[in-house]
């Protein structure tokens, strides 16, 4: 996708990205919270006092049609070594958008997550994540998310399971969802990890209908110092999953 220059001028956040990149090049002791996956949330979080800028960019295709895109941008902060908060603006472009040449702000998302114990102090590492989505654009609705993260590391091997639920509040009803995801990755060299992840969702719509979707594919990530990047490309396996979906997530500490 190519976004025209005049569309880029609509996003003051572009200046934030440039500033964050410059800050990341400064000789500071800040360390980013590297992540092995993009759809499966990991156990590790930022240390107390740390701040990083995260950018998530995703695309998905259905029935051979044009892709739907979304871009998350916002800061994440470590309040304590176990407590982390984040705030994102979510820009979207869908095939049904009036202008298919630009992204538009669709909603805002606030996140808070908490590690129940220090890493490796329990047989498995446990983390809880709570999110609230607030609509901005017409057609969007508010949402509440609750996710449990279970993880275990065996040297360079990481295994992580997510199980959660969320509710959307469209006009006149409540849509309920059950989500689950699993990731496995192996550190092959100095912060470079190879792996795979699978994700699924079951929807119980306010009109009484039900649907499900399942996707799986490879994952690649890298994290050193103030920078990390993760990516995944998943294929629809069952149900109403997109034929193809991909995501790239970047983090810069400053």
C-alpha positions as CSV (number, residue, x, y, z in Angstrom):
1,X,0.0,0.0,0.0
2,X,1.3,3.5,-0.9
3,X,-0.2,6.4,1.1
4,X,-0.1,9.7,-0.7
5,X,2.1,12.5,0.8
6,X,-1.0,14.7,1.4
7,X,-2.4,11.9,3.5
8,X,0.7,11.6,5.5
9,X,0.3,15.3,6.5
10,X,-2.8,14.3,8.3
11,X,-0.8,12.3,10.9
12,X,1.2,14.3,13.4
13,X,2.2,10.9,14.8
14,X,4.7,10.6,12.0
15,X,6.8,13.3,13.7
16,X,6.6,11.2,16.9
17,X,8.0,8.2,15.1
18,X,10.9,10.2,13.7
19,X,11.7,11.7,17.1
20,X,11.6,8.3,18.8
21,X,14.0,6.9,16.2
22,X,16.4,9.7,16.9
23,X,16.1,9.2,20.7
24,X,16.8,5.5,20.2
25,X,20.2,6.2,18.7
26,X,21.3,8.2,21.7
27,X,23.8,6.4,24.1
28,X,21.4,5.7,26.9
29,X,20.9,2.7,29.2
30,X,17.2,2.1,28.3
31,X,16.3,-1.4,27.2
32,X,13.2,-2.3,25.2
33,X,10.9,-5.2,26.1
34,X,11.6,-7.7,23.3
35,X,8.6,-9.8,22.2
36,X,8.8,-13.3,20.5
37,X,5.4,-13.0,18.8
38,X,2.8,-10.6,17.5
39,X,-0.6,-12.2,17.9
40,X,0.4,-14.2,21.1
41,X,1.1,-11.8,24.0
42,X,4.3,-12.8,25.9
43,X,5.1,-12.8,29.6
44,X,8.0,-10.3,29.7
45,X,7.2,-6.6,30.4
46,X,9.2,-3.3,30.7
47,X,11.2,-2.7,33.8
48,X,10.2,0.1,36.2
49,X,10.6,3.6,34.8
50,X,11.1,2.3,31.2
51,X,9.2,3.9,28.3
52,X,9.0,2.7,24.7
53,X,7.1,3.6,21.6
54,X,5.4,0.7,19.8
55,X,4.1,0.5,16.3
56,X,1.9,-2.4,15.1
57,X,1.0,-2.8,11.4
58,X,-1.4,-5.5,10.3
59,X,-3.1,-6.6,7.1
60,X,-5.6,-9.3,6.2
61,X,-7.3,-10.5,3.1
62,X,-10.6,-12.3,2.7
63,X,-12.2,-14.1,-0.3
64,X,-9.5,-12.9,-2.6
65,X,-10.5,-9.3,-2.2
66,X,-8.5,-6.2,-1.3
67,X,-6.6,-6.1,2.0
68,X,-7.9,-4.5,5.2
69,X,-5.1,-2.6,7.1
70,X,-4.7,-1.3,10.7
71,X,-1.9,0.6,12.4
72,X,-1.5,0.9,16.2
73,X,0.8,3.6,17.5
74,X,1.4,4.6,21.1
75,X,3.6,4.6,24.2
76,X,4.1,1.8,26.7
77,X,5.5,2.4,30.2
78,X,6.8,0.2,33.0
79,X,5.2,1.4,36.3
80,X,6.9,-1.3,38.3
81,X,8.9,-4.3,37.2
82,X,5.6,-6.2,37.0
83,X,3.0,-3.6,36.1
84,X,2.9,-2.2,32.6
85,X,0.5,0.3,30.9
86,X,0.0,1.3,27.3
87,X,-2.1,3.7,25.2
88,X,-2.7,3.3,21.5
89,X,-4.4,5.1,18.6
90,X,-5.7,2.6,16.1
91,X,-5.8,3.7,12.5
92,X,-7.8,1.6,10.0
93,X,-8.3,1.2,6.3
94,X,-10.9,-1.3,5.1
95,X,-12.1,-2.1,1.5
96,X,-15.4,-0.4,2.4
97,X,-13.7,2.9,3.5
98,X,-14.9,6.0,1.6
99,X,-11.2,6.8,0.8
100,X,-9.2,3.7,0.2
101,X,-6.0,5.7,-0.1
102,X,-5.6,6.7,3.5
103,X,-5.8,5.4,7.1
104,X,-8.2,7.0,9.5
105,X,-8.3,7.0,13.3
106,X,-10.9,4.4,14.3
107,X,-10.5,3.9,18.1
108,X,-8.3,4.4,21.1
109,X,-7.0,1.5,23.3
110,X,-5.8,1.6,26.9
111,X,-4.0,-1.4,28.3
112,X,-2.7,-2.5,31.7
113,X,-0.9,-5.8,32.4
114,X,0.5,-7.4,35.6
115,X,2.9,-10.3,36.2
116,X,1.7,-12.3,39.2
117,X,5.2,-13.3,40.2
118,X,8.8,-12.8,39.1
119,X,9.9,-14.8,36.0
120,X,10.8,-18.5,36.8
121,X,9.7,-18.2,40.4
122,X,6.6,-20.4,39.7
123,X,6.4,-23.6,37.6
124,X,4.8,-21.4,34.9
125,X,4.9,-17.7,34.5
126,X,1.5,-16.0,34.7
127,X,0.5,-12.5,33.5
128,X,-3.0,-10.8,33.3
129,X,-3.9,-8.2,30.7
130,X,-6.9,-5.8,30.8
131,X,-7.8,-3.5,27.9
132,X,-10.5,-1.0,27.0
133,X,-11.3,0.2,23.5
134,X,-13.0,3.6,23.0
135,X,-14.6,4.3,19.6
136,X,-13.6,7.4,17.6
137,X,-14.9,6.9,14.0
138,X,-18.5,6.1,13.1
139,X,-19.3,2.4,13.0
140,X,-16.8,1.6,15.8
141,X,-18.0,0.4,19.2
142,X,-16.5,0.2,22.7
143,X,-14.9,-3.0,23.9
144,X,-13.4,-4.6,27.0
145,X,-10.7,-7.3,26.9
146,X,-9.4,-9.7,29.5
147,X,-6.5,-12.0,28.8
148,X,-4.5,-14.6,30.7
149,X,-0.9,-15.3,29.6
150,X,0.8,-18.6,30.6
151,X,4.5,-19.0,29.6
152,X,7.4,-21.2,30.3
153,X,11.0,-21.0,29.1
154,X,13.4,-23.9,28.7
155,X,16.7,-22.2,28.0
156,X,16.4,-20.7,24.4
157,X,13.0,-22.3,23.9
158,X,9.8,-20.3,24.8
159,X,6.3,-21.7,25.0
160,X,3.4,-19.3,25.6
161,X,-0.4,-19.8,25.8
162,X,-3.0,-17.0,25.7
163,X,-6.6,-17.6,26.8
164,X,-9.1,-14.7,27.0
165,X,-12.4,-13.2,26.4
166,X,-13.7,-9.8,25.1
167,X,-17.0,-8.1,24.6
168,X,-18.0,-5.5,21.9
169,X,-20.9,-3.2,22.5
170,X,-22.5,-2.4,19.1
171,X,-25.8,-0.4,19.1
172,X,-28.5,-2.6,20.5
173,X,-26.5,-5.5,21.8
174,X,-23.4,-7.2,23.1
175,X,-21.1,-9.4,21.0
176,X,-19.0,-11.9,23.1
177,X,-15.8,-13.5,22.0
178,X,-13.5,-16.3,23.3
179,X,-9.9,-15.9,22.1
180,X,-6.9,-18.2,22.4
181,X,-3.4,-18.2,20.9
182,X,-0.2,-20.3,21.2
183,X,3.3,-19.5,20.3
184,X,6.6,-21.4,20.3
185,X,10.0,-19.8,19.5
186,X,13.7,-20.7,19.7
187,X,16.6,-18.2,20.1
188,X,19.0,-19.2,17.4
189,X,21.5,-16.3,17.7
190,X,22.0,-13.2,19.8
191,X,18.4,-12.0,20.1
192,X,17.1,-13.6,16.8
193,X,14.2,-16.0,17.4
194,X,12.5,-18.4,15.0
195,X,9.1,-19.8,15.8
196,X,5.4,-20.2,14.9
197,X,2.1,-19.2,16.4
198,X,-1.5,-20.2,16.1
199,X,-4.6,-18.2,17.0
200,X,-8.3,-18.8,17.2
201,X,-11.5,-16.9,18.1
202,X,-15.1,-17.9,18.7
203,X,-17.8,-15.2,18.3
204,X,-21.3,-15.2,20.0
205,X,-23.1,-12.3,18.3
206,X,-25.9,-10.3,19.8
207,X,-28.3,-11.6,17.1
208,X,-27.7,-15.2,18.3
209,X,-25.3,-16.3,15.5
210,X,-22.0,-18.0,16.1
211,X,-18.8,-18.2,14.2
212,X,-15.2,-19.2,14.6
213,X,-11.8,-18.7,13.0
214,X,-8.4,-20.3,13.3
215,X,-5.1,-19.3,11.7
216,X,-1.5,-20.4,12.0
217,X,1.9,-19.5,10.6
218,X,5.6,-18.8,11.1
219,X,7.0,-16.1,13.4
220,X,10.3,-14.2,13.4
221,X,11.6,-11.8,16.0
222,X,14.7,-9.9,17.0
223,X,15.5,-7.8,20.1
224,X,18.7,-6.2,21.3
225,X,19.2,-3.1,23.5
226,X,16.7,-0.3,22.8
227,X,15.1,-1.9,19.7
228,X,13.0,-5.0,19.0
229,X,10.9,-6.2,16.0
230,X,8.5,-9.1,15.7
231,X,6.6,-10.4,12.7
232,X,4.2,-13.2,11.8
233,X,2.4,-14.4,8.6
234,X,-0.6,-16.7,9.3
235,X,-2.8,-18.6,7.0
236,X,-6.5,-19.3,7.6
237,X,-7.0,-22.9,8.7
238,X,-10.7,-23.3,9.8
239,X,-13.9,-21.3,10.0
240,X,-14.1,-17.7,8.9
241,X,-10.5,-16.8,9.3
242,X,-8.9,-14.4,6.8
243,X,-7.1,-16.3,4.0
244,X,-3.9,-14.5,4.9
245,X,-3.0,-12.2,7.7
246,X,0.3,-10.6,8.7
247,X,1.6,-8.3,11.4
248,X,4.9,-6.4,12.0
249,X,5.5,-4.9,15.5
250,X,8.3,-2.5,16.3
251,X,9.5,-1.2,19.7
252,X,11.9,1.6,20.5
253,X,12.9,2.4,24.1
254,X,13.8,6.0,25.1
